[in-house]
Amino acid sequence: MRQGATLMIQIRPVSDLRNRFPEIESAVSGGQPVYLTKNGYGVMVVLSLDKYAELTDDIELKIDEADRAAAASDVRHTHDEVFSKLREGFLE
């Protein structure tokens, strides 16, 4: 892509997964998400595995960290405790 060029958002009907799969595959292989609609409403986003991993790797690391912290402690919090602390902006 040229420097300064703008990416066009790809919005397609879900039927394009079947009818135009190579085009969708090409778009997501280039790192661009494709938004799919059904009856005019958004239903899903198709991403490459690399882009999906970029979005979720940090989350997986945080979950692993939380699992290790839970295994090292007997302290447990209720759902309400956790979410009230999150709303306050911190966890003990």
C-alpha positions in Angstrom: 0.0 0.0 0.0 1.2 3.5 -0.8 2.3 5.7 2.1 -0.6 8.0 3.1 -3.2 5.8 1.4 -6.3 5.2 3.4 -7.7 1.7 3.9 -11.3 1.2 2.8 -13.4 -0.6 5.4 -14.5 -3.9 3.9 -18.2 -4.4 4.6 -19.8 -7.4 2.8 -22.8 -9.6 3.0 -22.2 -12.8 4.8 -23.1 -14.7 1.6 -19.7 -13.4 0.2 -18.0 -16.0 2.5 -19.3 -18.6 0.2 -19.5 -16.7 -3.1 -16.3 -14.6 -2.9 -14.1 -16.4 -0.4 -10.8 -15.7 -2.3 -11.5 -12.0 -2.1 -12.2 -12.1 1.6 -9.2 -14.3 2.2 -7.0 -11.8 0.3 -8.3 -8.9 2.3 -7.7 -10.5 5.7 -4.3 -11.9 4.5 -3.3 -8.3 4.0 -4.1 -7.5 7.6 -7.5 -5.9 6.9 -10.6 -7.1 8.8 -13.7 -7.8 6.8 -17.1 -6.9 8.4 -19.9 -9.2 7.4 -23.6 -8.3 7.4 -26.8 -10.2 7.3 -30.0 -8.4 6.3 -28.2 -5.1 6.7 -26.9 -5.7 10.2 -23.4 -6.5 11.3 -23.0 -10.1 12.4 -19.3 -10.9 12.4 -15.7 -9.8 11.6 -13.3 -12.0 9.8 -9.6 -11.5 10.7 -6.4 -13.3 9.8 -5.0 -15.5 12.5 -2.0 -13.1 12.9 -4.3 -10.1 13.5 -6.4 -12.2 15.9 -3.3 -13.2 17.8 -2.2 -9.6 18.0 -5.5 -8.7 19.7 -5.6 -11.6 22.1 -2.0 -12.4 23.1 -1.9 -9.8 25.8 -5.2 -11.1 27.2 -3.9 -14.6 27.3 -0.8 -13.4 29.2 -3.0 -11.6 31.7 -5.2 -14.6 32.2 -2.1 -16.8 32.8 -0.8 -14.2 35.3 -4.1 -14.2 37.1 -4.1 -18.0 37.2 -0.6 -18.0 38.8 -1.7 -15.4 41.3 -4.8 -17.4 42.2 -2.8 -20.6 42.6 -0.3 -18.8 45.0 -3.1 -17.3 47.2 -6.1 -18.5 49.2 -7.8 -15.0 48.8 -10.9 -15.1 46.6 -13.1 -12.3 45.6 -16.8 -12.3 44.6 -18.0 -11.0 41.3 -19.3 -7.9 42.9 -16.0 -7.2 44.7 -14.0 -7.6 41.5 -16.2 -5.4 39.3 -16.6 -2.6 42.0 -12.8 -2.5 42.3 -12.4 -2.3 38.5 -14.9 0.5 38.4 -12.8 2.3 41.0 -9.8 1.9 38.7 -7.7 -0.7 40.6 -7.6 -4.1 42.2 -5.9 -4.9 45.5 
